[in-house]
Amino acid sequence: MSTSAQQSQSSDLSRVWEPLKLGNLTLRNRILQPAHSSQHGDPRDHVFSDRQIAYFRERAKGGVALCITETVAAARSALGSFFHIVDVWSESCIPSMSKLADAVHQHDASIFVQLASMGVHDRGRMFIDRNKPIWGASRIPSVVHNEIPLVMGPDEIAELTRDFGQSAANVKRAGLDGVELHGAHSYGLGQFMSPTYNKRDDAYGGTPAKRCQLLIECAEQVRKRVGPDFVVGVRLSWDEFLGPEGGITPEQAEEQIEVLAATGLLDFFNISAGGYHTLHLALPSMEGDEPDGWLAPFSKRAKEIVGDRGKVFVVGKVRDLHTAEAILEGDAADMVAMARQLLTDPFTVKKTREGREHEIIRCNRCNECGARLFEHRELICTLNPISGREAYWGEGSLQSVPEADQKHIVVIGGGPAGMKAAAVAAKRGHAVTLLERTDQLGGHLRVLEQLPGMADWSIAIDNLEREVENARVEVRCGIEVTPQSLRNIEASSVVVATGASYECTGESLYRPERQAIPGTDLPHVLDVGTATRRVLEDTQALGSRVLILDETGGHLPFALAQVLAKAGVEVEVLSPRMFAGERLFRNLDIMYIFPRLKQLGVRITQQYFVEAIRPGEVDVYDIWVGPEVLETRERIDSVVMSILRAPNDALYVAAKDSFPEVVRIGDVAAPRDVTAAIFDGEQCGREL
């Protein structure tokens, strides 16, 4: 889209730019960054870190009206929850909160702190010096952590509510603008709200209204400590998607929000959905088919109930301000939250306001951000390696190269690593030529975007192509660079980004004594990359019965299985891992993919490995029994190997002694994932 078209489109927006009166605050527009776990807190002192402060500063600079911090421990019983959680109950957190407030206020935005207890979604032995029993509404463990809780009685409830009040007082004292009570997503207060976890028959359970009681008492203590003029709100899951008997339903949510609004304690109601049983719906991945802004019907109903008793916010796959405008125009919310999009591009609001939408990095919902949460690793973004690194790579850090030091850089390989490196280097002032063997940029993402559930990888390609174009990189496609033709390249620096290829030998650490599976040299044995390309051209190319051996746990073998099964091919995916598709679990895609595979009749066999391959037959065995007891899969037309990848490094080897500077990045350096490839490109472009 041309710049003039983008400017015309952005001028159609009006509601998103309207200020919003919220309690004693006036917010400059209707876009907020909602709470989302970053794991950026100081892991030693559990205060807001400089990294975290830089993260929020960047979003404030980027134009949002309001930031809400990630979940923090608002009670002493929650101290030591997760590795990097911030403990605002302790006064030692006040100085870091003041720094955070100053950083955000400097750019005319407001900031709230999300107060929470973890309840059963915690680990009592997370830290060696903070052993504790976790607290729960009832004796129901976490579906993830599976630790039986101490059931909260009057003493625990009294302590928790007082602590919430103390935490809110600390937030106000530090100079922040408000607090949000976390009543959503199956955390502590949300567990009391939900029949999934709350089996009580006392004043705190038994009906949707009674299940609100703990949250109300926490809000009362908060108001007592901060007064009527400090902004206090709540985040709620409108539907936990567990059916009428399983969890919170929209009907129950309607009753609960009326009870909460009637208290007069709350200034806003932030509508979300899902819980720990349905996290894939709280954080839909690209595998999901939920439309943009899909939770707006929930917030619209909430707004009808709340009326003039508070403002209503909504989240839910909002990736551009035009979706937010439609939600506001439809009177479905007073303010619209953008979480992953503002992680991907913190300047989405500013770029839109200035008619620079062609520069926006768009989120493709690959969910690397959510995947890292479960590993207690710091939040980053696959498509924008600056996210989480704002303290040193933030806006203004990309230094132009003095004219005398400008180089002619040739980048070989137009995949994600090569495109990012070319764009960043060109933005710094270098003259950059990008050479790509095929007729289009994108590398292996061009294969992924054709597979079921993975079409949004096209967004990643589009982001990178626009960045390359905006940086005025010279792009030459259809150029086959060989070791012999390298001598014809004139360049100060050469960046080799030629990727990697899957191997077909079956070499595996599950059988370290051998370098190959017997039979992998047969013509019907293919690596998963080759097999996928053939099947995209002809779904019957591998025959009617296919065995896929996978150790990666990633998307490609399972997407291939889905394409084959839809075409009527009988497919078995066999893996030696404890469970197949481990990487699919990281980013919640497994919740979408496995039901589809099961419905298509795909057989998924885990904790098995291949002993030998023969024409039409494959010997497999249970890894716990060993190859002494074999099972034979018969009538196999094709066997697909999805195990190791090898760098395509022939050009790097040929080039490294022929040019003053030669760098290899992405998979040609070490076969990894898209996140690592784009990071390599960013780092390379900054350092050349």
N, C-alpha and C positions, 0 to 999 in steps of 0.2 A: 504494500500500500504506500502511495506517495506521501510525502510530508504534508502537502496541502490537504489531502484527503484525511489524514490523521487529525490535523488541526480542525477541520470541519467537523469531524466526528466528535472530538473532545468538546467542541463548543456546544454540542447538543446537551451536555450535562448541566444541570442546575441544582437539583435537590442535594446532591452530594456536597455541594459547596456551601450550603446553608449552615450557619452556626447553630449549635444546639445548647439550650440552657439545661443544665443538669445539676440540681442542687444549687450550690453557690458557685458553680463553674460555668463558664461559657466556652464550649468547645468549638474550634475554628471551622470544622467541617464534620461530615457524618461518617468518617472512616476511622476505625480503630484496629489496633493490633491486639488480638485477644491473648490470654494466657496460653502458653505452650512450653513444655519442658525443654530447657536448653542444656541442662547439666553444666552450665558455665560458672556456677557458684564456686567460691573458694572451698576446696575440699578439706582444708585443714581447719579453718575458723568458721566455716559455714556462714559467710557474709557475702554480700554482692561483690563480685570480683571486678577488676578493671576491664576484663574481657566482656563481662556482662554489661557493664555500664556503657562501653563503646558500642555494643550491640544495640541497646535501646537509643543511644544518642543518634545513631545512623538512621533509625526509623523516624525519629523526631525531625531530623534534618530532611528526611525524605517526604515530609508533608502530612503524616498522619496526625489526627487531632488528639488521639488518646492511645497510650500503651498500657497494657495490663501485664504485670510481671508473671512469670511462671509460678506454679504452685510453690508456696513456701510453708515451712513448718510453723503453724500458729499456736502450738501447744507443746508443753514440755514432753508430753507422751509421744510426740511426733519427732522429737529431736533425733537426729541420726537416720532419718528416713532417706533412702537413696544416697548415692555417693556425693552428690554435689548440691544437695538441697540447702537453701538458705534458711536459717533459724531466726525468724524475726521476733519470736517470743523473748529472746535474750536482748538486753539493752546493748550488748556489744555490737549488734547489727546496725545500730542507729547511725554511726558515722558513714558507713558504706551506703545506707539508704539516702542520706543527705547528699552524698556525691552523685548518686543516681538521679535524685530529684533535680539537682542543679543542672546536670547534663541535659536532661529532657526539657526543662523549663527554658534553658538558654535558646532553644529553637521553637518556642511558643507552643509546645505540646504539653499535655497533662499526663500524669502517670499514677496508676493505682497498683496496689499489691493484692494478689490473690491469696487469701488466708485459707489454710486447709489443715486437716489431719488426714493421715493416710488410711486409718482404719486397718482392715485386714490386708490391704495391698501394700504391704511393708514386710520387712524381715527383721525379726527380733534380734538377730545376731549379725546384722549388716556390718557393725563396727566392733572391734575387739574390746573397746572400753565403754561401749554403750549397749550392753546386753539388756534386753527388756522383753516382757511379754507384749505382743501387739494387742490392741483393743478393738473390739467389734460390737456391733449391735446385738448379735446373737452368735451362737457357736457354729458359725458358718465360715469356712476358710476361703481364702482367695483361690479363684480358679487358676491363677498363675503360680502364686507362691506356696499355696497349700499348707499354710501354717495355722493351727487351731488358735483362735484368739481368746483373750480374757474378756468375758462378757461384761460390758460396762454397767455398773450399778450407780446408786446415787452419788457416791464419793467421786467416782471417775467422771460422771457427767458434770458435777459441780466444778471439778478442777478444769475440765476441758472448756466449759463456757467462760470461766474466769480468765483462762489463758488466752482465749480469743479476744477478750476485751483488752487484756494487757498488750497483745500483739498489735491491735488496732491503735492503741494509744502510742505505741512506739512508732508506728507508721506516721501518725499525725505529727508527733514530736519531731520526726526527721524531716518534715516539710513536704511529704508527698500529698497527693490530692484526694485519695480515697482508698477504699478497700472493696474487694469482691469476695464474698463467702463462697467457697467452692462446694456447691451441692450437686455436682454433676459427675458423670463418668465413673461411678462406683467408688469414689473416694469417701473418706470418713462420714461427712454429713450426708452425702449421697447414698451411703449404705443404709442410714436410718430412713431415708426417703423411699427406699426401694424394697418391695416384698421379696426380692431375690436374697437379700441379706438380713432383713428385719423380720424376725419371726416372733417378736415380743407381743405380749397381751396386756402390757401396762400402759401408762400414759404416753409412752413413746412408740407405740405400735398397735397394730390391729386394724387400722383404717388409714386411708391416704392422708386424712387430716391429722391424725395423731402422729403419723410418721414425720410430720413437719416440726414436731415439738422441739427437738434438739436444735435444729437450725434456728428456730425462733428464739430460743433461750440464748444461743450464741449471739444473735443479732441484738437482743436486748442488752447483753453485756457490752457489746461493741458500742451501741448508742450511749450507754451510760458513761463510757470512758471518753468518747470523742465528741459528744454533743450533737445537736440537731443540724448543724451547718456543714458537717463533714459528710462527703458522699459515701454511701454504703449501698452495695447491691449484692446480687446473688447470681450465680451461674447454675443453670438447671438442665438436666436431660429430659426433654419432653417425651421421648419414647426410647426405651431400652431394647426394643425389637425382640422381646422374648415372649410375646403373646400375652393373652389376658390373665394367665395364671402365673407367669414367670417373672415379670419385672414391671417397671413403670410403663403404663400405657398412656396415650394421649388423653383418654378420659380421666385417668387418675391425675395427670398433670394439670388438667383444667381445674380440678378440685383443689389441688395443692397450691396453684398460683393464686387462686382466689383467697385461700387462707393466708398466704404470705402477704399479698397486697393489702388485705384488710388490717394487718398489724400497723401499717403506717411507718414501719421501720426502714423500709428499703426504697432507695431512689431509682434503681433500675433492675431489670430482669434480663439476663443474658442467656438466650435460648440456644442450646446445643442438643445433642442426642447421643445415644449409645452408652455402653458401659464396658466393663472388662470382658464380658461374654461376647460382646459385639463391637470390639474396638475397630474392626474394619469398616464399620458404618460411622463411627465417630471420626475416623480418618480415612475416607475412601481413597483407594489407590486407583491407578489408571485401569486396573482390571474391572472396576465397578462401572455400572452404567447410570449412576445417579446424575441427573442434570445439574448444571451450574445453578447455584442458589436453591438447592433442593429442600432446605429446611424452612424456607420462607412461609409455607402454609402453616407451620407450627407457630412461628413468631406472629403471624397475622392473627391467629386465634388467641394467642397470649395477649396481644395488644387490645383485642376486643374486650377481654376480661379485665385487664389492668385499668384500661381507660386513662383517666387523668391522675391516677395514683402512682405513676412511675413511668419511666421510659423503658422501651423494649429494644434490646440488641439481638442480632442474629448472626450466626456463622453458617458455613455449609457450602464449601466449594465455590467461593466467590473469587474469581481470578482477574477481574477487571472492573473498572468503575462503572461501566455500562450495565453490568449485572446488578451492581449496588444501586444504581439509579432506578432500575426497574423495580427493585424491591421497595425502595423508598416511595416511588411514584404509586405503587400498589398499596401503600399504607400498611405494609407488612412488618415494618420496623421503624424505629427512630434513628438507629445507627447500625451500620453494617460492618462486620468483622472480616478481616482478611488475614489469615494466619500464614499458610504456606506461601501464598503469593508475595507477602511482604518479607518472608524469609528469602525467597528467590530474588526479589528485587525490592529493596527497602525504599527505592525512589519511585515506586509505581505511581503514587499520588502526585508527586511533583512533576514527573514526566508527563503525566496525563494533563495536568493543569497547564503546562507549558506547550502542549501540542507536540510532544516528543514520544508518542506512543510507539513509534517505530524503533525506539531504543530500549523498550521494556523487555527484560528477561522474563518470560512467562513460565509459570509452574506447570510441569507435566504430571504431577502426582506420582512420581516414582517412589516416594516415601522412604528414601534413604534417611530423611530427617527422623521419622518415627521409628525406623529400624534401630537407630543408634540408641534410642531411649532404653530399649530392653537390654542393651548391652552396657548400660551405664557409661556411655561415651558421649563426648560433647557434641552438641547439635551442629551440623553443617548442612550444606545444600549441594546436591550433585551438580546442578546447572550453574550455580554461582559460587565459586570457591572463596569469594570474599566474605560470605556469610560466616560468622563466627570468628573471623580474622580481621574485623573492622579496626582493631587497635593499631594494626600496622599496614593493612591493605585497604582501609576505608577510603571514602571519597577524598580526593586531593593527594593521595599517596603515589599515584602513577606519575613519575617524573619524566618530563620530556628529555630526550637525549640532545646534548649540544650538537650543533650542525657538524662540527669537526669530528664528532664521534659516531655520526650516523652511518649505518652499514647497509649493504644490500644483503638481505637474508632470503634464502630459498628454503621453503618448508616442503618436504616431500611427504605426501600423505594427507588427504583431506578428510580424515575422520575427526572425532571430537577433540583429540589432543592437538592435531595439526591446525585445525581451524582456530582454536582458542589461542594457541601460541602466535599464529600469524596475526590475528586481530590485535592482541595486546601489544606485540612488538611494533606494529604499524601505528597504533595510537601514540606510542612514545616518540615517533618520528622516523623510524627506520623505513627503508624501502623494502617491501616484502612481496615476494612472489610465492604463490601456493600452487604446487603441482599435484594433480590427482590423476591416478591411472585410469579410473572409470570416467563415465560421462557426467557424473554428478557428485557433489560433496555429500558427506555423511558417514562414510565408512560402514562399519557393521550395523550402525543404527538403521541403515536402509533395509536391512533384512528384518530387524526387530519390528519396525513399524508395519510390516506386512502381516505380522502374526496376530492371532486372536488375543484381545485384551491388551495389546501393546502398541496400538495405533498412536498413542500420545507421545511416543518417541519422536514423531514427526515435529512436535513442538520444540524438542531439543535441537533438532536439525535446523529448524527455522530460526531459533534464537541465534545459533552460531553463524548461520548464513547471513543474517541481518547484521551481526556484529562485524563480520568480515567485510561486508559491503560498506557499512558505515565508516569503517577504518580505511577504506580505499586500498584494500589489498588487491594486487593483481592475481586473478585466479585463472589458471590454465588447466582445464580438464582434458581427459583423453591423452595424457602425456605419460607414456611408459618409460620410467627411468630405470635403466639397467646399470650394473656395475661398469659396463663398457661406455655407456653414454654419459656417465658422471663427469668425464673429462671435458664435456662440452658446456658444463654449467659454470657460469661466472658468478661467484658469490663470496662475500666476506665471511659469512657463516651459513652453515647448512644444518637444518633441523630435520632429523629423520623420525617420522611418525607413521611408519608403515604397518603398525599393528602386529597381530599374532594370528596363528591358525591352530585349530584343534588337531591333536595327534590321533592316530588310529591304531597304535600298537597295543593299547590296553595296559601299558606300564602303570603300575599302581603301588602305593605304599601298603595296600592290603596284602600284596604278595611281593615283599621286598627282595626275595631271592631270585626273581625272574624279571627280565626286561620286557617281556611281551606275553600276551595271552596266546597260546597256540591256536593258529587258525586266523589270526587277524590280517594275514596277508591274502586271504581269499577275496575274490572280486565282490562278494555280496556284503563285505564288511566296510562300513563307511564311518568317517568322523561326523559329528553332529552338525558341523557347519556345512559340509558338503551335502549331507542328507537333507538339511533344511532347504538349501537352495534348490535342490532337485525337486523336492516335494512342492515348493511354491510354484514351480513350473508345471508339474504333473503330480497330482495327489496319489496316483497309482504307481509312481516310479519305483517304489520300494517293495512292491508286491502286496499280498493280502495278509501277511502275518509278519510282524516286526517286533524285535526285541531291542530295547534301548537300555544300555548299561550306563548309569549316571553316577558320578561322584561329586559333581559340582553343587547339587542341590539348588541350582539356579533355574531361570525361566526357560531357556532355550529348549532343553529336552522335553519339558512338559508342554510347551507350546507346540512343538513338533508332534507330540503324541495326540494333542487335541485336533490338529489339522488332519492327521491320519485317521483318527477314530471317526471324525465327522464324515470322512470319505468312505467309511465302511471297512477300514482296515482294522484287523485285530492287533492290539498293541499291549505290550507289557513293558513297564518301566521298572527296572531292577536296580537296586542301590545297596551297597554295603553299609551305608550310614545307619545310625540309630533310628532315624526316620527319614524317609525320602522328602526332598524339597525343603531342606533346612533353611536355605536362603529365602525361600518363599514365605516362610514364617516370619522372618525378620521384618519385612515390610507389609505384612498382613495379606499379601496376595494369595496365600494358600487358602484363605477363607472363601475366595472366589473360585480359584482354579480347581481345587480338589473335588468340590461338588460337581463341577462340570465334567471332569474326567470320569468320575464314578458313574454319572448318568449316561455317559457315552460308552461305558463298559471297559474303560482302560483298567488293566490290572496293575496295581502298584505293589511291588514286593520289596520290602526293606530287609536289611541285615542278611542279604544274599550276595554272592559274587559268582563270576564266571570262571570256570576251570578250563574249558576248551571249546573251540568252535569248529564244526565240520559242515560240509554242504547239507543244508536242511536241518541241522541239529546243533543245539547248544547245551553243554553240560554246565549245570549251576549247582551251588551248594550253600547251605546255611553256614554263615561265618562262625557260629558257635559250635557247630558239629565238625566242620572242616571238610576238605575235599575227599576224604575217605568215603563219605556217603554222598553220592551224586544223584541229582535229578536231571532228567533230560527233557528239554523243550524241543518238540518235534515240529516239522513242517514250517520251519522258519525261513522266510524268503530274504530277509535282510537283518543284519545286526548293526546297531549304531553305537559308536563309542563316544561318550561324553565324559572325558576324564581330564586330561592335561592339554594345555596349549603351549605352543613354542613360538618365540618371537620371530617375526619375519625380518631378520637382522642382516641379510646379505648386503644391502645397500649401506648400512652403517659400517660394517666391516670394511667395505670397499672405499668408503668416503673418509674414514677417520684419519687417514694419513695423507689425504689429498687436499684438505682445506685448512685454513688457519684455525677455524673453530667448527667443531662438529658435535652436535648434541642429539641424544636419542631420548624420546619422551613417549609416554603412554605405554601401550602394550608391547612395543618393540623393546622397551627397557625392561619391563617385567609384566607379563600378562596378568591384568587385574580387572577392574571394572570401570564403568563410565565415570564414576566419581573421581577415581584416581587419575584417569586420562585427562579430564578437564582441569583438574588441579595442576597436573604436570604442565599443561599448556599455559595456564596462568603464570605459574612460577617461571617457566622458561621465558615467556614473553617479557616479564619484568626484569629478568637478569641479563638478557642478551645485550 
